[in-house]
Each structure stands twice: as C-alpha cells, then as structure tokens.
Amino acid sequence: MSAEEPKKKLSKKARVAREFNKQFIETLSTLLTSAFGLVAAFAWNELVKSAISKYIAPGQTIKSQLLYAVFVTLLAAIIAYQFGKIVAMYKVEEDDESAKDLKK
C-alpha cells in the first residue's frame, strides 16, 4: 500500500476540509508567532534605546539615532542569517527523511 492510496479514498469534500484545516493552522501559527515577535521587538527596542542613551549621548541626537538604526539593522541581519541556516538545516533533514520513507 503506497502513501498515495489513503488519499484516493477520501472524498473531495474531506480533502478540501483537510487542506483548509492545514492552511488555517499554518496561518494561525504564523500570526501568533509574528505577534509574539513584535512584542519581543518592542522589548529589545526599549533596551537598546536605554543603552544608547546611557552610554552614547543623552537625548535624541541625529548621531545616536543613526547609531541605533545601524546597530539594530546589523543585529537583525545577523539573527535572520542564523535562523535561515537553522531552517535550512532542518529542511535538509526533513527532505532526507522523506526520501527514506519513499524508498520503503
């Protein structure tokens, strides 16, 4: 019995419902992750602003705002790059497992 045979037994309505549920869960997960990410970003924003105002210069000077923007941009790029590597690693592992399952 192949992996495709159980899918053939489902009615069209059942397949549509299953796909809808899958898409709904994925979308909800993305939205919740984004919301928590935004909250975390605001927390980091306040921390970085406080650190710059304490150690660089008091007040909102152009120099401190530029330093803040550059620092946050570099930090975001480094973190995004590292997460990209992690996701790619898991994607390769997932593809390897799928290939093994297909050979069985």
N, CA, C and O of each residue as an XYZ file, in Angstrom:
416
protein
N       0.846     -1.177      0.000
C       0.000      0.000      0.000
C       0.891      1.240      0.000
O       1.701      1.411      0.911
N       0.760      2.089     -0.984
C       1.597      3.277     -1.065
C       1.008      4.398     -0.223
O      -0.108      4.297      0.285
N       1.786      5.472     -0.085
C       1.339      6.616      0.705
C       0.197      7.350      0.021
O      -0.554      8.065      0.684
N       0.049      7.191     -1.286
C      -0.982      7.895     -2.035
C      -2.352      7.223     -1.942
O      -3.368      7.897     -2.106
N      -2.406      5.936     -1.687
C      -3.664      5.211     -1.698
C      -4.677      5.719     -0.676
O      -5.850      5.849     -1.027
N      -4.290      6.018      0.581
C      -5.293      6.528      1.522
C      -5.901      7.850      1.060
O      -7.071      8.113      1.338
N      -5.139      8.679      0.366
C      -5.658      9.950     -0.106
C      -6.735      9.743     -1.158
O      -7.676     10.532     -1.234
N      -6.618      8.705     -1.967
C      -7.605      8.427     -3.002
C      -8.945      8.038     -2.392
O      -9.986      8.268     -3.008
N      -8.945      7.466     -1.220
C     -10.170      7.011     -0.581
C     -10.975      8.162      0.015
O     -12.174      8.014      0.252
N     -10.337      9.306      0.261
C     -11.045     10.447      0.828
C     -11.890     11.117     -0.243
O     -11.494     11.206     -1.405
N     -13.054     11.584      0.166
C     -13.899     12.306     -0.776
C     -13.296     13.676     -1.044
O     -12.410     14.133     -0.323
N     -13.781     14.311     -2.076
C     -13.267     15.638     -2.426
C     -13.519     16.623     -1.285
O     -12.654     17.443     -0.979
N     -14.686     16.553     -0.656
C     -15.009     17.439      0.465
C     -14.048     17.207      1.631
O     -13.601     18.159      2.271
N     -13.736     15.954      1.902
C     -12.824     15.639      3.006
C     -11.425     16.162      2.709
O     -10.758     16.683      3.603
N     -10.970     16.030      1.458
C      -9.651     16.554      1.093
C      -9.611     18.075      1.212
O      -8.628     18.639      1.693
N     -10.684     18.738      0.772
C     -10.761     20.200      0.872
C     -10.776     20.625      2.334
O     -10.098     21.581      2.710
N     -11.541     19.924      3.155
C     -11.608     20.246      4.583
C     -10.253     20.049      5.248
O      -9.831     20.867      6.065
N      -9.577     18.965      4.898
C      -8.254     18.697      5.475
C      -7.256     19.782      5.066
O      -6.474     20.250      5.894
N      -7.281     20.180      3.800
C      -6.382     21.225      3.319
C      -6.703     22.557      3.989
O      -5.795     23.308      4.345
N      -7.998     22.856      4.163
C      -8.393     24.082      4.847
C      -7.865     24.087      6.282
O      -7.307     25.085      6.736
N      -8.040     22.976      6.990
C      -7.548     22.883      8.371
C      -6.042     23.087      8.429
O      -5.535     23.788      9.305
N      -5.332     22.472      7.494
C      -3.875     22.614      7.459
C      -3.481     24.078      7.233
O      -2.620     24.608      7.936
N      -4.109     24.720      6.261
C      -3.805     26.120      5.962
C      -4.183     27.026      7.135
O      -3.459     27.969      7.453
N      -5.320     26.737      7.775
C      -5.751     27.541      8.916
C      -4.744     27.463     10.051
O      -4.381     28.487     10.630
N      -4.293     26.265     10.374
C      -3.320     26.078     11.457
C      -1.995     26.773     11.112
O      -1.400     27.436     11.961
N      -1.543     26.620      9.875
C      -0.295     27.266      9.466
C      -0.406     28.785      9.551
O       0.514     29.454     10.023
N      -1.534     29.328      9.092
C      -1.730     30.772      9.132
C      -1.828     31.277     10.561
O      -1.221     32.291     10.905
N      -2.582     30.585     11.388
C      -2.716     30.977     12.788
C      -1.363     30.929     13.488
O      -1.032     31.824     14.265
N      -0.596     29.906     13.218
C       0.739     29.787     13.801
C       1.622     30.957     13.381
O       2.344     31.525     14.201
N       1.562     31.311     12.111
C       2.355     32.432     11.610
C       1.938     33.743     12.278
O       2.788     34.534     12.686
N       0.635     33.967     12.388
C       0.144     35.196     13.007
C       0.545     35.301     14.476
O       0.984     36.357     14.932
N       0.391     34.196     15.214
C       0.767     34.223     16.633
C       2.260     34.405     16.822
O       2.693     35.132     17.716
N       3.048     33.749     15.986
C       4.494     33.911     16.059
C       4.888     35.354     15.759
O       5.758     35.919     16.422
N       4.250     35.937     14.770
C       4.527     37.333     14.424
C       4.143     38.270     15.562
O       4.869     39.220     15.854
N       3.018     38.012     16.199
C       2.573     38.860     17.305
C       3.565     38.802     18.469
O       3.925     39.836     19.032
N       4.000     37.611     18.824
C       4.975     37.496     19.907
C       6.319     38.091     19.490
O       7.034     38.659     20.315
N       6.655     37.961     18.224
C       7.882     38.578     17.718
C       7.835     40.092     17.831
O       8.837     40.725     18.161
N       6.677     40.669     17.559
C       6.520     42.117     17.675
C       6.669     42.572     19.119
O       7.312     43.586     19.389
N       6.081     41.834     20.040
C       6.215     42.164     21.463
C       7.684     42.089     21.884
O       8.180     42.963     22.595
N       8.369     41.037     21.439
C       9.792     40.900     21.771
C      10.595     42.037     21.140
O      11.526     42.557     21.757
N      10.240     42.422     19.920
C      10.950     43.521     19.251
C      10.791     44.827     20.028
O      11.752     45.583     20.169
N       9.593     45.094     20.528
C       9.393     46.307     21.326
C      10.232     46.274     22.611
O      10.779     47.294     23.029
N      10.323     45.108     23.223
C      11.130     44.988     24.445
C      12.605     45.251     24.141
O      13.273     45.981     24.873
N      13.113     44.648     23.049
C      14.503     44.881     22.665
C      14.715     46.336     22.258
O      15.768     46.913     22.528
N      13.726     46.918     21.616
C      13.813     48.316     21.199
C      14.054     49.219     22.408
O      14.925     50.088     22.378
N      13.287     49.009     23.457
C      13.451     49.818     24.667
C      14.818     49.597     25.309
O      15.449     50.546     25.772
N      15.274     48.351     25.337
C      16.579     48.052     25.917
C      17.695     48.753     25.148
O      18.562     49.386     25.750
N      17.675     48.643     23.841
C      18.731     49.251     23.025
C      18.684     50.764     23.137
O      19.730     51.405     23.231
N      17.491     51.349     23.128
C      17.375     52.804     23.285
C      17.957     53.252     24.624
O      18.683     54.244     24.693
N      17.635     52.518     25.676
C      18.147     52.864     27.007
C      19.663     52.769     27.046
O      20.329     53.648     27.593
N      20.208     51.708     26.470
C      21.664     51.531     26.475
C      22.354     52.641     25.688
O      23.379     53.164     26.126
N      21.809     53.001     24.542
C      22.433     54.056     23.738
C      22.342     55.396     24.449
O      23.313     56.152     24.460
N      21.203     55.702     25.037
C      21.072     56.991     25.718
C      21.962     57.058     26.960
O      22.407     58.137     27.352
N      22.218     55.904     27.574
C      23.066     55.889     28.774
C      24.548     55.991     28.423
O      25.294     56.721     29.076
N      24.976     55.259     27.392
C      26.397     55.175     27.099
C      26.877     56.066     25.962
O      28.075     56.336     25.878
N      26.016     56.525     25.103
C      26.458     57.330     23.966
C      26.251     58.806     24.235
O      27.221     59.540     24.424
N      25.025     59.248     24.256
C      24.741     60.668     24.488
C      23.307     60.796     24.974
O      22.411     60.110     24.483
N      23.100     61.675     25.937
C      21.730     61.874     26.393
C      20.918     62.619     25.323
O      21.453     63.458     24.598
N      19.643     62.305     25.239
C      18.788     62.994     24.280
C      18.702     62.267     22.956
O      19.312     61.214     22.769
N      17.952     62.829     22.057
C      17.729     62.235     20.748
C      18.515     63.001     19.687
O      17.936     63.759     18.909
N      19.801     62.807     19.657
C      20.602     63.465     18.628
C      20.601     62.613     17.369
O      20.304     61.420     17.412
N      20.935     63.238     16.251
C      20.998     62.516     14.979
C      22.042     61.407     15.067
O      21.837     60.310     14.547
N      23.151     61.695     15.722
C      24.226     60.714     15.844
C      23.750     59.461     16.594
O      24.039     58.342     16.170
N      23.032     59.642     17.689
C      22.565     58.480     18.459
C      21.474     57.724     17.698
O      21.411     56.497     17.778
N      20.624     58.427     16.969
C      19.593     57.753     16.181
C      20.217     56.945     15.045
O      19.771     55.836     14.750
N      21.248     57.502     14.410
C      21.945     56.784     13.342
C      22.629     55.534     13.903
O      22.548     54.459     13.308
N      23.294     55.675     15.035
C      23.954     54.543     15.674
C      22.933     53.468     16.035
O      23.182     52.279     15.838
N      21.809     53.878     16.553
C      20.742     52.943     16.910
C      20.240     52.197     15.674
O      20.098     50.974     15.696
N      19.978     52.924     14.615
C      19.462     52.305     13.389
C      20.465     51.310     12.801
O      20.082     50.221     12.374
N      21.733     51.679     12.778
C      22.768     50.787     12.241
C      22.901     49.546     13.118
O      22.987     48.428     12.611
N      22.917     49.744     14.423
C      23.056     48.620     15.344
C      21.892     47.636     15.194
O      22.109     46.427     15.103
N      20.681     48.143     15.168
C      19.503     47.279     15.065
C      19.482     46.555     13.718
O      19.123     45.379     13.651
N      19.865     47.253     12.647
C      19.892     46.635     11.327
C      20.912     45.500     11.279
O      20.615     44.420     10.769
N      22.101     45.740     11.802
C      23.116     44.687     11.830
C      22.683     43.504     12.692
O      22.871     42.348     12.313
N      22.117     43.796     13.825
C      21.640     42.732     14.707
C      20.548     41.905     14.027
O      20.566     40.676     14.093
N      19.604     42.575     13.379
C      18.522     41.870     12.682
C      19.069     41.011     11.545
O      18.609     39.887     11.341
N      20.049     41.533     10.804
C      20.630     40.774      9.692
C      21.353     39.526     10.199
O      21.226     38.452      9.610
N      22.100     39.663     11.271
C      22.841     38.529     11.837
C      21.867     37.462     12.344
O      22.055     36.272     12.089
N      20.833     37.892     13.059
C      19.859     36.944     13.595
C      19.100     36.260     12.461
O      18.893     35.047     12.506
N      18.685     37.016     11.449
C      17.959     36.422     10.317
C      18.839     35.417      9.584
O      18.359     34.363      9.166
N      20.116     35.731      9.424
C      21.043     34.815      8.763
C      21.180     33.512      9.560
O      21.154     32.425      8.984
N      21.324     33.624     10.866
C      21.472     32.442     11.709
C      20.201     31.584     11.690
O      20.280     30.359     11.603
N      19.038     32.227     11.772
C      17.788     31.476     11.698
C      17.625     30.820     10.337
O      17.114     29.703     10.245
N      18.049     31.492      9.290
C      17.992     30.912      7.951
C      18.822     29.645      7.857
O      18.403     28.668      7.237
N      20.001     29.657      8.472
C      20.847     28.466      8.483
C      20.176     27.325      9.238
O      20.231     26.174      8.806
N      19.548     27.640     10.355
C      18.873     26.614     11.158
C      17.703     26.018     10.372
O      17.537     24.799     10.332
N      16.903     26.868      9.756
C      15.763     26.392      8.966
C      16.244     25.530      7.810
O      15.658     24.484      7.532
N      17.300     25.953      7.138
C      17.837     25.178      6.015
C      18.318     23.811      6.489
O      18.123     22.810      5.801
N      18.942     23.768      7.657
C      19.424     22.510      8.204
C      18.258     21.548      8.453
O      18.328     20.373      8.093
N      17.190     22.052      9.069
C      16.033     21.210      9.321
C      15.332     20.816      8.034
O      14.798     19.711      7.945
N      15.317     21.683      7.040
C      14.695     21.368      5.759
C      15.440     20.222      5.086
O      14.815     19.328      4.516
N      16.766     20.239      5.145
C      17.573     19.160      4.557
C      17.282     17.850      5.278
O      17.119     16.812      4.636
N      17.216     17.889      6.609
C      16.919     16.678      7.374
C      15.533     16.147      7.026
O      15.346     14.939      6.886
N      14.553     17.056      6.885
C      13.191     16.654      6.542
C      13.148     16.020      5.154
O      12.474     15.009      4.954
N      13.861     16.603      4.201
C      13.908     16.058      2.846
C      14.564     14.681      2.837
O      14.120     13.782      2.122
N      15.630     14.516      3.638
C      16.300     13.217      3.732
C      15.355     12.155      4.288
O      15.318     11.031      3.788
N      14.594     12.510      5.320
C      13.649     11.560      5.919
C      12.538     11.214      4.936
O      12.112     10.061      4.868
N      12.064     12.195      4.175
C      11.017     11.943      3.176
C      11.528     11.004      2.097
O      10.807     10.113      1.646
N      12.773     11.205      1.683
C      13.357     10.341      0.654
C      13.491      8.914      1.178
O      13.254      7.960      0.437
N      13.866      8.758      2.439
C      13.963      7.420      3.024
C      12.617      6.741      3.090
O      12.501      5.546      2.822
N      11.576      7.519      3.454
C      10.225      6.957      3.546
C       9.723      6.509      2.180
O       9.036      5.493      2.073
N      10.058      7.251      1.149
C       9.614      6.886     -0.202
C      10.288      5.605     -0.694
O       9.693      4.848     -1.460
N      11.516      5.362     -0.262
C      12.241      4.164     -0.685
C      11.674      2.902     -0.037
O      11.832      1.805     -0.573
N      11.019      3.050      1.104
C      10.479      1.880      1.831
C       9.327      1.275      1.152
O       8.770      0.291      1.639
